[in-house]
Structures are given as structure tokens and as C-alpha cells.
Amino acid sequence: MSTHKIPALWLALMAGLTSLSTLAAEQMTVYKSQYCGCCEQWIKHMQESGFELKVVDTEQLAPLKQQHGVTPQLASCHTALVGGYVVEGHVPAADVQRMLEQKPAIRGLTVPGMPQSAPGMDIPGQPYQVLAIDEAGQTALWASYPG
């Protein structure tokens, strides 16, 4: 009678792949203007990073942003919802994945405005920051990019 032992490394790898595929399988809903080309490029960035997206074209973004605690100072061109969090603007996929893995007690992430070197804008040279928004509407640095 033979017994097969599964190597611990293989089990660890499979556990990691399972959590990554679970994150990627969680659907993100993106609200954007049908006229915004950079939003389309960000959507492509997210899809290439494994996110499943539902895209909703709307010109009524302000009420959605307000409902999810995105003030005008924190706003960008599109708003996404995933896993109970808001993702405002051109946030890199890696930061969204980290947020979904860590499940911090925040409202979500934002890249205010439209920095030209953020994903979807793709013109190098402008440093930018990803900010975490807490439940009180305060922000803290989540990640910084040199551009």
C-alpha cells in the first residue's frame, strides 16, 4: 500500500493561487462617462490584472461619488465598487488587490484628479499618490509612485 505525500511547498502555492483567483473573480462595477477614453484604458489595465468588470456608462457620477464618500477634492473621472470598497480614479490594480487581501477598515482608495502617469493615462513622468479614505472621510497615504 503506497501513500502519496503532497509537498508543503505545493500546498502553499495552491493556497496562494486560490486566494489570487478568488480576488480576481470578485466582480468590480465601474461607473464612467461613455465619452471618457482614459476610463477605457484603466478598465483594460484592471482586466489584464485579472479583475472581472461590469461597466456602467452614466453621466450621473456626482451622486454616486457623494454616496460613497468621495469628495470633490478626492474625485477623478470614474468610480468603481468592489468588495464593499470604493475605488476612485486611476488606482493601480496591485493596490486594489492589496486592499482586497488585507481588508483594512477604510472606505476605499483614490487617485485624485487624473495624473498622467497613472494606469490608464500611461504618460510617464508625473509622480502620484494613492490615498486611503477612512470612514470619516480623512485620507492617508496608501502608496506613492515616482511617475
N, C-alpha and C positions, 0 to 999 in steps of 0.2 A: 504494500500500500504506500503510495507516494503522496507527499504533501507538498504543495507549492506555496512558497512564501513570497509575498509581494514586497519588493524592496520599499523601505521607508521613503526614499527619495521619490520614487514613482508616485506613492500616495500623496506626498506633499505637492508634487507637480500637478496631479489631478485635482487636488483641493483648490490650488491656485487658479487653474483653468476654469473650474466650476464657478468660482466667485467672479472671475472676469466675465464669463459668459452670462452669468446672472445679471451683472451690471449692464452689459451691453444689451441684454434682452429687455431691460426695463424701458418702456416707451417714453420718449420725450415729446411733448407737444410744443411746437414753435409757432408763435403768433408774430406775423410780419406783414408789411405792406407788399402787395403784389408788384410794386414798382421798384423794390429795393434789390439791386444786384448783389451787393455785398452780403446781404442776408442769405442769398442762394449759395454763395461761396462758403459761408460759415456752416450752413446745413451740409454741404458736401464734406467739409472738414469733420463734422460730427459723425456722418455716416461712414466715412473712411476709418474712423476710430471705433466703429462697432456699435454706435447708437442706432436704435430703431426710432425713426421720427414720424410724427404726424404733423403736417404743416397746415396751418390755418391762415389764409390771406384775409386781412382785415385792415381797415383804416381807423378802427376804434381801439387803438393801443393804450391811450391815456387812462381810461377807466381800469383796464386790466393791470397796468403798472401800479396805479394807486391802490387797487385791491390787494396787491402782493407786496406793498411797502416799498416800491421803487419810486423815490422822489425824483423830481426833475434833475437834481444835481447828480443823481446816480444813473440816470436813464441813458439808453442807447437806442438803436434802431429796431431791435426785435427783443421779444421776451419769450423765454421758454420755461416750461414747468416739467419737473422730473422728480420722482421720489419724494414728493412733499416739499421740494425746494423750488425757488425761482432762480433762473439763470438769465441775467440781463446782459445783452450785447455779446461782444466777441470774446467770450471766455474760452480759453483753450480746453480741448476735450480732456486732457490729463488732469486739469484742475476739477472738472466736473466729476471725473471718475474717482478722484481722491475724496471729494466731498461725499459721494455716494458710499464709498468704502468706510469712511470714518464716521459718518452720520453725526456731525457736530450740531450743537444746539444753536443753529443760525437760521435766518430766513432764506438765505441763498448767497449767490455770488454775482458780482457785476464787474464789467469793464466799462466805466462811464465814458460817454462820448463814442468816438469812432477812431481810436488810434490807428494810424496807417500800417503799423507792423503787426497788429493782432491778427489771429486766424480769420480768414475771410476778406481781410483788407490786403494783406500779403505784400506790402511795400516796406522793405527793411529800413531801419534807421531811427524809428521813434520809440524810445523806451515807454513802457506802460505797466500798470499795476492791476492785479485782480484784487478786488476788495470783498471781504465777507460782510454781509449785512446781518446784524443781530435783530432780535425781536423788537427791540426798542428803536430800531432804525439807525443805530450807530454803526460805523464801519471800522474794520481793522484790516491790516494788510494780510492777504492770503498768499499772494505770490507776486514776484516782481520779474519783469523781463527787460533785457537790455535793448531790445529792438533789433 
